[in-house]
Amino acid sequence: MDQIKIGKFIGEQRKVHNLTQSELSEKLGITDRAISKWERGICLPDAGLMLDLCKILEISVNELLTGEKIPMENNTEIMEKNLIEMAALNERTNKMLIHTEYVLIALMVFIVIAGALVSSYLVSESWLRAVIMGICFLLIFVIAPFCWRIETKTGYYQCGKCGHKYVPTYKASIWSPHMGFTKYMKCPECGKRSWQKKVLK
């Protein structure tokens, strides 16, 4: 999908309906800066806003994602193309988030090792050691929730018994035994526990 083209199309349709960026943002319940970013092609509207945006601009989601008005005879073909592109974009985003999680986990390991080495070999006062280790653990408690959020919301887990794909709850994700990105969880579909792999597609 061409973000620049989509952004220009949003701007054109907004003007067709005699709306300013502020008026459109007010109707959608967001800031006019978000509208400006869309129209400049910096980012796409969130999926949760697309239907409301299309209703206001009197266009289809298919036309929004294509960045132009679509003749009825080409509608199905272009819709299928847009769906494939959206799926590919989602997969790329998930992969990028997983890489971010790897970096955050490596950062947490580095903080613990660095804190332990500094407090063991470079600091002689016990109170200062305690402060250094306290800061290290505080940083870990700040970073860890981001990892858990990425872990839970990126992609799906696939049941080893019935093959059902689903997004687990935070509680299930945090407290289940795991080995890397494979977790031992209860499937909400079949109700059986199994080792379940993370699936990005």
N, C-alpha and C positions, 0 to 999 in steps of 0.2 A: 504494500500500500504506500502511496505517495503522500506523505504527511503535508508537504507544501501544497500540493494540489487540493487535498481535503481542506486544509486551512483556508485557502482562497475561496473554495466553494462555500464554506460556512459563512465567510465574510460577505460573499455575493448574495446568498440567500437571506442573511440578516438584513442587508440593505434593501432587498426586494420587499421585505415585510416592514420597512421603515422603523427598524429597531436600532438603537445605539448599543454599544457593548454593555453599558451599564444596565440598560433596560432588559437585555437578554440575560445578563448575569442575575438580575433580580428575579426574573421568572424561574430561573433554574436553581436559585438559592446558593449561588457561588459568587466569587469575586470577579470583577471585570478583568483582573489580571489573568485569570484562567482563560477567559474568552480570547484575550489578546494573544496568549501563548498558542491556543488552537489555531487562530487565524494566521499566525506567523509560521506555523508548521513546526513549532518546537515540540509539541506533544499532541496526542489524540485525546478526545473526551473519554472519561471513564465509562466503562460499560454500563454502569448504573444510571448514567445521565443521557445515554444515546437515544433511548426511546422518547424521553421528554423533549430533548433537543429537536429530534425529527418531527415530533408533533407540532412544536412551535413554528419550525421552518417549513412545515408541510412537505416534507420529503420522506423517502423510505430510508431505512438503515442501510440498505444495499446501495442507494445513491450516495449516502453520506460516506460510506467506506470506499466508494469508487471515486468520489469527488466530482461527480457530474450527473446530470439528468440521464436516465436510462430509458430507451424505448422498450415497450412491453415485450417485444419479441426477443430481446437479448437478456431479459431480466433473470431468468433461471440460470443461464450459463454464467453470468457475471456474479450472481449470488453464490454459486458453488465455488467460483474462484476466490471470492472474498472470504468464504468460510475456511477454505484451505489456507489462505494467507493468515487469517486470524489464529488458526491452530498452530501454524509455524511460528508466528510471533510469540504466542503464549509459551511454546516449547523453548524458544530462545531466551525468553525472560526467565523461565524457571531454571534453565541451565546457568544463567548469569547469577541468579540468587543463590543457587547451590554453591557456586564458586565463591561468592561472598561469604557464605557460611563457613567454607573451608578456611578462608582467610581469618575470620573471627575466631574459629577454634584454634588455629595456629597462634594467633595473638594471645589467647588465654593461656595456652601452654607456655609461651615465651614469658608472659608476665609472672607466672608461678615459678618457673626456673630462675628467671632473673632475680625475683624477690628473694628466693631461697639462697641463691649464691651471694647476693649483696649482704643479706642479714647474717649469713654464716661466716663469710670471710673478710668483709670490709667494715663491719660494724661491731664494736665491742660492747656497747651499752645495751643491756637487755630491753630497756624501755623503747629504744630506737628500733631495735629488731622487731618488737611487737608492732610499732607504728608502721614500719615498712610492710610487714606481712598483712597488717590490717588494710592498708591502702591497696595492696595487690588483690586481696579477696573482695574488696569493695569494687574494684574495676571489673573483676570477674562477674560479680552479681549485676553489674550494669550491662555487660556485654551478653551474658547468657540468655536473657529474655529475647534478644534479637535473633539469636541462633534458634531458639525454640519456636519462635514465630515463623521463621523461614522454613524450618523443618516440618512444621505442621501444615502450613498453608501452601507450600510449593509442591505441585504435582499431587499424586495420589499414592495410597498403599493398596497393593493387590493381595487379596486373601489367597493363601496357599491351598485352601480346600475347594472353594467354589469359583475363584477367579474374579470375584466382585471387587471393583475399584471404588475407594471412598477416601474422604479426608477425615482423619481421626480427630477426636477432641484433644484439647491441650492436656487434660488429665491423663487420657490414655497414652498420648505421645510421651509425656514426661515420665510416667511411672512404669511403662512397659520395659521388660528386658530387651536389650538391643545389641546388635553387632554391626557397627557402622550404620548404614541406612536400611538395615533389615531389623524389624521389630517383631516381638512375640505379642500379638494382640488378638482381641476377640472381634470377629467380623460382625458388623451390624446386620448383614444379610442372612447368613447361615447360622450365626450364633456360636461358631466353633473357633477355638484358639489355634493359631498357627503362626509360623514365621512368615512375615509378609514383607515383600520387597517394595521399595519406593519406585514408582513409575512416573516419568515426566511427561509422556505423551498422553 
